[in-house]
Amino acid sequence: MEACVTSMWLNDPSIEPIERIQRGLSERLYSALELQRMGQTREKGKEVEAQILEVAKSYGWAIEGRKVGGVRRPWIPPS
């Protein structure tokens, strides 16, 4: 179910290309933070997070918590 919501959010045809990039980076940031939380892949998560920060910086976007340029991945409540 979570993958369906995320896929719909990432592939929304009504958004502009810049927001699509922000959404993609936001999803990658979420994934990187999840890798770090799992512990076994903490270094990989930190590496991916650094890449995301670099891309966001190149566009002049701020990273605030889990928001990339003001865009945050949708929250899917536990079922």
Biopython code that builds the backbone (N, CA, C, O; Angstrom):
import numpy as np
from Bio.PDB.StructureBuilder import StructureBuilder

atoms = [
    (1, "MET", "N", (0.818, -1.180, 0.000)),
    (1, "MET", "CA", (0.000, 0.000, 0.000)),
    (1, "MET", "C", (0.871, 1.256, 0.000)),
    (1, "MET", "O", (0.606, 2.209, -0.732)),
    (2, "GLU", "N", (1.902, 1.241, 0.824)),
    (2, "GLU", "CA", (2.781, 2.414, 0.902)),
    (2, "GLU", "C", (3.410, 2.713, -0.457)),
    (2, "GLU", "O", (3.505, 3.872, -0.859)),
    (3, "ALA", "N", (3.835, 1.674, -1.157)),
    (3, "ALA", "CA", (4.467, 1.865, -2.467)),
    (3, "ALA", "C", (3.487, 2.483, -3.464)),
    (3, "ALA", "O", (3.892, 3.282, -4.309)),
    (4, "CYS", "N", (2.211, 2.126, -3.379)),
    (4, "CYS", "CA", (1.209, 2.697, -4.290)),
    (4, "CYS", "C", (1.030, 4.193, -4.045)),
    (4, "CYS", "O", (0.972, 4.974, -4.994)),
    (5, "VAL", "N", (0.943, 4.592, -2.783)),
    (5, "VAL", "CA", (0.777, 6.009, -2.444)),
    (5, "VAL", "C", (2.004, 6.788, -2.910)),
    (5, "VAL", "O", (1.878, 7.851, -3.519)),
    (6, "THR", "N", (3.173, 6.261, -2.624)),
    (6, "THR", "CA", (4.419, 6.925, -3.008)),
    (6, "THR", "C", (4.539, 7.022, -4.520)),
    (6, "THR", "O", (4.931, 8.065, -5.043)),
    (7, "SER", "N", (4.212, 5.965, -5.218)),
    (7, "SER", "CA", (4.284, 5.966, -6.679)),
    (7, "SER", "C", (3.330, 6.996, -7.276)),
    (7, "SER", "O", (3.687, 7.715, -8.209)),
    (8, "MET", "N", (2.119, 7.063, -6.735)),
    (8, "MET", "CA", (1.150, 8.035, -7.220)),
    (8, "MET", "C", (1.672, 9.461, -6.981)),
    (8, "MET", "O", (1.544, 10.323, -7.850)),
    (9, "TRP", "N", (2.253, 9.702, -5.815)),
    (9, "TRP", "CA", (2.781, 11.016, -5.464)),
    (9, "TRP", "C", (3.949, 11.406, -6.371)),
    (9, "TRP", "O", (4.034, 12.549, -6.819)),
    (10, "LEU", "N", (4.848, 10.459, -6.640)),
    (10, "LEU", "CA", (6.010, 10.742, -7.483)),
    (10, "LEU", "C", (5.635, 10.949, -8.948)),
    (10, "LEU", "O", (6.304, 11.706, -9.652)),
    (11, "ASN", "N", (4.588, 10.297, -9.411)),
    (11, "ASN", "CA", (4.228, 10.319, -10.827)),
    (11, "ASN", "C", (3.027, 11.192, -11.160)),
    (11, "ASN", "O", (2.446, 11.059, -12.237)),
    (12, "ASP", "N", (2.652, 12.070, -10.260)),
    (12, "ASP", "CA", (1.512, 12.963, -10.482)),
    (12, "ASP", "C", (1.754, 13.775, -11.756)),
    (12, "ASP", "O", (2.713, 14.545, -11.810)),
    (13, "PRO", "N", (0.912, 13.625, -12.779)),
    (13, "PRO", "CA", (1.141, 14.324, -14.054)),
    (13, "PRO", "C", (0.911, 15.838, -13.984)),
    (13, "PRO", "O", (1.290, 16.560, -14.906)),
    (14, "SER", "N", (0.305, 16.320, -12.916)),
    (14, "SER", "CA", (-0.011, 17.748, -12.839)),
    (14, "SER", "C", (1.121, 18.608, -12.257)),
    (14, "SER", "O", (1.003, 19.833, -12.226)),
    (15, "ILE", "N", (2.209, 17.989, -11.798)),
    (15, "ILE", "CA", (3.274, 18.787, -11.181)),
    (15, "ILE", "C", (4.318, 19.203, -12.214)),
    (15, "ILE", "O", (4.493, 18.561, -13.250)),
    (16, "GLU", "N", (4.999, 20.292, -11.898)),
    (16, "GLU", "CA", (6.058, 20.810, -12.762)),
    (16, "GLU", "C", (7.337, 19.977, -12.588)),
    (16, "GLU", "O", (7.509, 19.325, -11.558)),
    (17, "PRO", "N", (8.229, 19.993, -13.580)),
    (17, "PRO", "CA", (9.472, 19.215, -13.487)),
    (17, "PRO", "C", (10.308, 19.514, -12.239)),
    (17, "PRO", "O", (10.891, 18.597, -11.661)),
    (18, "ILE", "N", (10.376, 20.769, -11.818)),
    (18, "ILE", "CA", (11.164, 21.106, -10.626)),
    (18, "ILE", "C", (10.600, 20.412, -9.390)),
    (18, "ILE", "O", (11.351, 19.866, -8.583)),
    (19, "GLU", "N", (9.280, 20.434, -9.246)),
    (19, "GLU", "CA", (8.686, 19.746, -8.091)),
    (19, "GLU", "C", (8.891, 18.239, -8.193)),
    (19, "GLU", "O", (9.051, 17.568, -7.174)),
    (20, "ARG", "N", (8.888, 17.706, -9.403)),
    (20, "ARG", "CA", (9.137, 16.267, -9.568)),
    (20, "ARG", "C", (10.537, 15.915, -9.061)),
    (20, "ARG", "O", (10.728, 14.887, -8.411)),
    (21, "ILE", "N", (11.506, 16.769, -9.361)),
    (21, "ILE", "CA", (12.875, 16.543, -8.873)),
    (21, "ILE", "C", (12.897, 16.626, -7.350)),
    (21, "ILE", "O", (13.512, 15.789, -6.689)),
    (22, "GLN", "N", (12.227, 17.633, -6.793)),
    (22, "GLN", "CA", (12.180, 17.777, -5.336)),
    (22, "GLN", "C", (11.528, 16.567, -4.680)),
    (22, "GLN", "O", (11.995, 16.086, -3.647)),
    (23, "ARG", "N", (10.467, 16.087, -5.272)),
    (23, "ARG", "CA", (9.797, 14.904, -4.724)),
    (23, "ARG", "C", (10.718, 13.682, -4.778)),
    (23, "ARG", "O", (10.793, 12.905, -3.825)),
    (24, "GLY", "N", (11.408, 13.526, -5.895)),
    (24, "GLY", "CA", (12.333, 12.402, -6.016)),
    (24, "GLY", "C", (13.443, 12.470, -4.976)),
    (24, "GLY", "O", (13.797, 11.460, -4.367)),
    (25, "LEU", "N", (13.989, 13.662, -4.777)),
    (25, "LEU", "CA", (15.037, 13.825, -3.765)),
    (25, "LEU", "C", (14.481, 13.591, -2.361)),
    (25, "LEU", "O", (15.157, 13.016, -1.508)),
    (26, "SER", "N", (13.253, 14.037, -2.127)),
    (26, "SER", "CA", (12.624, 13.823, -0.831)),
    (26, "SER", "C", (12.456, 12.328, -0.555)),
    (26, "SER", "O", (12.685, 11.868, 0.564)),
    (27, "GLU", "N", (12.061, 11.583, -1.568)),
    (27, "GLU", "CA", (11.904, 10.129, -1.418)),
    (27, "GLU", "C", (13.253, 9.468, -1.158)),
    (27, "GLU", "O", (13.359, 8.572, -0.320)),
    (28, "ARG", "N", (14.288, 9.911, -1.880)),
    (28, "ARG", "CA", (15.639, 9.366, -1.653)),
    (28, "ARG", "C", (16.146, 9.718, -0.264)),
    (28, "ARG", "O", (16.822, 8.908, 0.371)),
    (29, "LEU", "N", (15.828, 10.915, 0.216)),
    (29, "LEU", "CA", (16.231, 11.326, 1.560)),
    (29, "LEU", "C", (15.558, 10.437, 2.602)),
    (29, "LEU", "O", (16.202, 9.992, 3.552)),
    (30, "TYR", "N", (14.277, 10.182, 2.424)),
    (30, "TYR", "CA", (13.554, 9.285, 3.330)),
    (30, "TYR", "C", (14.215, 7.912, 3.346)),
    (30, "TYR", "O", (14.418, 7.329, 4.411)),
    (31, "SER", "N", (14.546, 7.403, 2.182)),
    (31, "SER", "CA", (15.192, 6.101, 2.076)),
    (31, "SER", "C", (16.550, 6.096, 2.779)),
    (31, "SER", "O", (16.888, 5.145, 3.483)),
    (32, "ALA", "N", (17.327, 7.168, 2.583)),
    (32, "ALA", "CA", (18.651, 7.264, 3.217)),
    (32, "ALA", "C", (18.521, 7.282, 4.738)),
    (32, "ALA", "O", (19.306, 6.647, 5.442)),
    (33, "LEU", "N", (17.533, 8.009, 5.235)),
    (33, "LEU", "CA", (17.334, 8.069, 6.683)),
    (33, "LEU", "C", (16.877, 6.722, 7.227)),
    (33, "LEU", "O", (17.246, 6.344, 8.339)),
    (34, "GLU", "N", (16.082, 6.000, 6.456)),
    (34, "GLU", "CA", (15.664, 4.649, 6.860)),
    (34, "GLU", "C", (16.868, 3.697, 6.899)),
    (34, "GLU", "O", (16.981, 2.876, 7.808)),
    (35, "LEU", "N", (17.760, 3.809, 5.917)),
    (35, "LEU", "CA", (18.972, 2.981, 5.924)),
    (35, "LEU", "C", (19.794, 3.265, 7.183)),
    (35, "LEU", "O", (20.306, 2.343, 7.819)),
    (36, "GLN", "N", (19.916, 4.536, 7.533)),
    (36, "GLN", "CA", (20.677, 4.896, 8.725)),
    (36, "GLN", "C", (20.002, 4.358, 9.988)),
    (36, "GLN", "O", (20.673, 3.896, 10.911)),
    (37, "ARG", "N", (18.689, 4.422, 10.019)),
    (37, "ARG", "CA", (17.937, 3.942, 11.180)),
    (37, "ARG", "C", (18.115, 2.440, 11.389)),
    (37, "ARG", "O", (18.127, 1.966, 12.525)),
    (38, "MET", "N", (18.254, 1.689, 10.289)),
    (38, "MET", "CA", (18.416, 0.241, 10.382)),
    (38, "MET", "C", (19.767, -0.142, 10.968)),
    (38, "MET", "O", (19.924, -1.248, 11.485)),
    (39, "GLY", "N", (20.741, 0.754, 10.894)),
    (39, "GLY", "CA", (22.024, 0.511, 11.530)),
    (39, "GLY", "C", (23.020, -0.270, 10.696)),
    (39, "GLY", "O", (24.171, 0.150, 10.581)),
    (40, "GLN", "N", (22.627, -1.378, 10.116)),
    (40, "GLN", "CA", (23.563, -2.216, 9.364)),
    (40, "GLN", "C", (24.068, -1.524, 8.111)),
    (40, "GLN", "O", (25.159, -1.830, 7.629)),
    (41, "THR", "N", (23.292, -0.600, 7.584)),
    (41, "THR", "CA", (23.673, 0.093, 6.353)),
    (41, "THR", "C", (23.808, 1.597, 6.598)),
    (41, "THR", "O", (23.578, 2.410, 5.703)),
    (42, "ARG", "N", (24.185, 1.947, 7.828)),
    (42, "ARG", "CA", (24.271, 3.355, 8.220)),
    (42, "ARG", "C", (25.201, 4.151, 7.314)),
    (42, "ARG", "O", (24.874, 5.275, 6.931)),
    (43, "GLU", "N", (26.349, 3.592, 6.966)),
    (43, "GLU", "CA", (27.312, 4.315, 6.122)),
    (43, "GLU", "C", (26.748, 4.584, 4.733)),
    (43, "GLU", "O", (26.932, 5.673, 4.189)),
    (44, "LYS", "N", (26.067, 3.608, 4.160)),
    (44, "LYS", "CA", (25.450, 3.804, 2.842)),
    (44, "LYS", "C", (24.393, 4.891, 2.925)),
    (44, "LYS", "O", (24.293, 5.724, 2.025)),
    (45, "GLY", "N", (23.611, 4.897, 3.980)),
    (45, "GLY", "CA", (22.589, 5.920, 4.158)),
    (45, "GLY", "C", (23.188, 7.308, 4.260)),
    (45, "GLY", "O", (22.655, 8.261, 3.693)),
    (46, "LYS", "N", (24.290, 7.428, 4.976)),
    (46, "LYS", "CA", (24.959, 8.727, 5.113)),
    (46, "LYS", "C", (25.529, 9.181, 3.768)),
    (46, "LYS", "O", (25.504, 10.368, 3.444)),
    (47, "GLU", "N", (26.038, 8.233, 2.994)),
    (47, "GLU", "CA", (26.580, 8.544, 1.669)),
    (47, "GLU", "C", (25.481, 9.075, 0.743)),
    (47, "GLU", "O", (25.676, 10.076, 0.054)),
    (48, "VAL", "N", (24.337, 8.408, 0.729)),
    (48, "VAL", "CA", (23.213, 8.827, -0.102)),
    (48, "VAL", "C", (22.694, 10.182, 0.373)),
    (48, "VAL", "O", (22.368, 11.043, -0.445)),
    (49, "GLU", "N", (22.615, 10.375, 1.684)),
    (49, "GLU", "CA", (22.150, 11.660, 2.224)),
    (49, "GLU", "C", (23.074, 12.797, 1.779)),
    (49, "GLU", "O", (22.600, 13.879, 1.432)),
    (50, "ALA", "N", (24.372, 12.562, 1.786)),
    (50, "ALA", "CA", (25.331, 13.584, 1.344)),
    (50, "ALA", "C", (25.132, 13.918, -0.133)),
    (50, "ALA", "O", (25.231, 15.082, -0.520)),
    (51, "GLN", "N", (24.853, 12.909, -0.962)),
    (51, "GLN", "CA", (24.598, 13.141, -2.386)),
    (51, "GLN", "C", (23.348, 14.005, -2.578)),
    (51, "GLN", "O", (23.338, 14.917, -3.405)),
    (52, "ILE", "N", (22.310, 13.714, -1.818)),
    (52, "ILE", "CA", (21.064, 14.468, -1.914)),
    (52, "ILE", "C", (21.293, 15.916, -1.506)),
    (52, "ILE", "O", (20.811, 16.836, -2.167)),
    (53, "LEU", "N", (22.022, 16.118, -0.425)),
    (53, "LEU", "CA", (22.325, 17.471, 0.039)),
    (53, "LEU", "C", (23.089, 18.256, -1.017)),
    (53, "LEU", "O", (22.852, 19.450, -1.204)),
    (54, "GLU", "N", (23.999, 17.589, -1.701)),
    (54, "GLU", "CA", (24.788, 18.248, -2.748)),
    (54, "GLU", "C", (23.908, 18.661, -3.926)),
    (54, "GLU", "O", (24.050, 19.768, -4.447)),
    (55, "VAL", "N", (23.013, 17.793, -4.344)),
    (55, "VAL", "CA", (22.112, 18.115, -5.457)),
    (55, "VAL", "C", (21.193, 19.268, -5.060)),
    (55, "VAL", "O", (21.021, 20.220, -5.822)),
    (56, "ALA", "N", (20.606, 19.182, -3.869)),
    (56, "ALA", "CA", (19.712, 20.251, -3.407)),
    (56, "ALA", "C", (20.464, 21.580, -3.343)),
    (56, "ALA", "O", (19.936, 22.620, -3.735)),
    (57, "LYS", "N", (21.680, 21.535, -2.853)),
    (57, "LYS", "CA", (22.499, 22.747, -2.758)),
    (57, "LYS", "C", (22.761, 23.329, -4.145)),
    (57, "LYS", "O", (22.742, 24.548, -4.316)),
    (58, "SER", "N", (23.003, 22.476, -5.129)),
    (58, "SER", "CA", (23.276, 22.951, -6.488)),
    (58, "SER", "C", (22.069, 23.677, -7.094)),
    (58, "SER", "O", (22.236, 24.549, -7.947)),
    (59, "TYR", "N", (20.852, 23.321, -6.655)),
    (59, "TYR", "CA", (19.634, 23.992, -7.113)),
    (59, "TYR", "C", (19.275, 25.192, -6.225)),
    (59, "TYR", "O", (18.372, 25.963, -6.552)),
    (60, "GLY", "N", (19.986, 25.343, -5.105)),
    (60, "GLY", "CA", (19.677, 26.423, -4.174)),
    (60, "GLY", "C", (18.508, 26.109, -3.260)),
    (60, "GLY", "O", (17.877, 27.021, -2.727)),
    (61, "TRP", "N", (18.207, 24.812, -3.069)),
    (61, "TRP", "CA", (17.093, 24.400, -2.222)),
    (61, "TRP", "C", (17.591, 24.079, -0.826)),
    (61, "TRP", "O", (18.661, 23.496, -0.650)),
    (62, "ALA", "N", (16.806, 24.464, 0.157)),
    (62, "ALA", "CA", (17.130, 24.139, 1.547)),
    (62, "ALA", "C", (16.617, 22.741, 1.870)),
    (62, "ALA", "O", (15.612, 22.282, 1.325)),
    (63, "ILE", "N", (17.333, 22.081, 2.769)),
    (63, "ILE", "CA", (16.873, 20.812, 3.318)),
    (63, "ILE", "C", (16.489, 21.113, 4.761)),
    (63, "ILE", "O", (17.341, 21.468, 5.575)),
    (64, "GLU", "N", (15.218, 20.971, 5.069)),
    (64, "GLU", "CA", (14.726, 21.211, 6.418)),
    (64, "GLU", "C", (14.091, 19.931, 6.920)),
    (64, "GLU", "O", (12.994, 19.565, 6.497)),
    (65, "GLY", "N", (14.775, 19.256, 7.815)),
    (65, "GLY", "CA", (14.279, 17.961, 8.281)),
    (65, "GLY", "C", (14.241, 16.991, 7.126)),
    (65, "GLY", "O", (15.281, 16.601, 6.596)),
    (66, "ARG", "N", (13.046, 16.602, 6.739)),
    (66, "ARG", "CA", (12.882, 15.702, 5.595)),
    (66, "ARG", "C", (12.305, 16.412, 4.384)),
    (66, "ARG", "O", (11.894, 15.764, 3.421)),
    (67, "LYS", "N", (12.270, 17.729, 4.422)),
    (67, "LYS", "CA", (11.765, 18.517, 3.295)),
    (67, "LYS", "C", (12.911, 18.922, 2.380)),
    (67, "LYS", "O", (13.979, 19.323, 2.844)),
    (68, "VAL", "N", (12.683, 18.814, 1.096)),
    (68, "VAL", "CA", (13.634, 19.264, 0.082)),
    (68, "VAL", "C", (12.972, 20.408, -0.670)),
    (68, "VAL", "O", (11.995, 20.201, -1.389)),
    (69, "GLY", "N", (13.501, 21.605, -0.506)),
    (69, "GLY", "CA", (12.903, 22.768, -1.165)),
    (69, "GLY", "C", (11.452, 22.971, -0.796)),
    (69, "GLY", "O", (10.670, 23.459, -1.613)),
    (70, "GLY", "N", (11.073, 22.607, 0.421)),
    (70, "GLY", "CA", (9.695, 22.770, 0.875)),
    (70, "GLY", "C", (8.794, 21.589, 0.576)),
    (70, "GLY", "O", (7.628, 21.595, 0.970)),
    (71, "VAL", "N", (9.303, 20.572, -0.114)),
    (71, "VAL", "CA", (8.503, 19.393, -0.476)),
    (71, "VAL", "C", (8.885, 18.226, 0.439)),
    (71, "VAL", "O", (10.063, 17.920, 0.617)),
    (72, "ARG", "N", (7.877, 17.591, 1.006)),
    (72, "ARG", "CA", (8.115, 16.445, 1.879)),
    (72, "ARG", "C", (7.297, 15.254, 1.404)),
    (72, "ARG", "O", (6.160, 15.389, 0.952)),
    (73, "ARG", "N", (7.898, 14.116, 1.519)),
    (73, "ARG", "CA", (7.246, 12.857, 1.165)),
    (73, "ARG", "C", (5.955, 12.714, 1.972)),
    (73, "ARG", "O", (5.918, 13.077, 3.147)),
    (74, "PRO", "N", (4.895, 12.186, 1.348)),
    (74, "PRO", "CA", (3.642, 12.026, 2.105)),
    (74, "PRO", "C", (3.814, 11.027, 3.251)),
    (74, "PRO", "O", (4.537, 10.037, 3.135)),
    (75, "TRP", "N", (3.146, 11.310, 4.330)),
    (75, "TRP", "CA", (3.178, 10.410, 5.473)),
    (75, "TRP", "C", (2.093, 9.376, 5.308)),
    (75, "TRP", "O", (0.931, 9.713, 5.083)),
    (76, "ILE", "N", (2.469, 8.121, 5.418)),
    (76, "ILE", "CA", (1.506, 7.026, 5.300)),
    (76, "ILE", "C", (1.350, 6.442, 6.698)),
    (76, "ILE", "O", (2.293, 5.857, 7.230)),
    (77, "PRO", "N", (0.179, 6.591, 7.298)),
    (77, "PRO", "CA", (-0.003, 6.092, 8.670)),
    (77, "PRO", "C", (0.039, 4.567, 8.709)),
    (77, "PRO", "O", (-0.324, 3.900, 7.740)),
    (78, "PRO", "N", (0.488, 4.024, 9.847)),
    (78, "PRO", "CA", (0.493, 2.563, 9.985)),
    (78, "PRO", "C", (-0.934, 2.024, 9.909)),
    (78, "PRO", "O", (-1.882, 2.657, 10.374)),
    (79, "SER", "N", (-1.060, 0.861, 9.321)),
    (79, "SER", "CA", (-2.415, 0.296, 9.198)),
    (79, "SER", "C", (-2.734, -0.597, 10.359)),
    (79, "SER", "O", (-3.828, -1.157, 10.424)),
]
sb = StructureBuilder()
sb.init_structure("model")
sb.init_model(0)
sb.init_chain("A")
sb.init_seg("    ")
for serial, (resi, resn, name, xyz) in enumerate(atoms, 1):
    if name == "N":
        sb.init_residue(resn, " ", resi, " ")
    sb.init_atom(name, np.array(xyz, "f"), 0.0, 1.0, " ", f" {name:<3s}", serial, name[0])
structure = sb.get_structure()
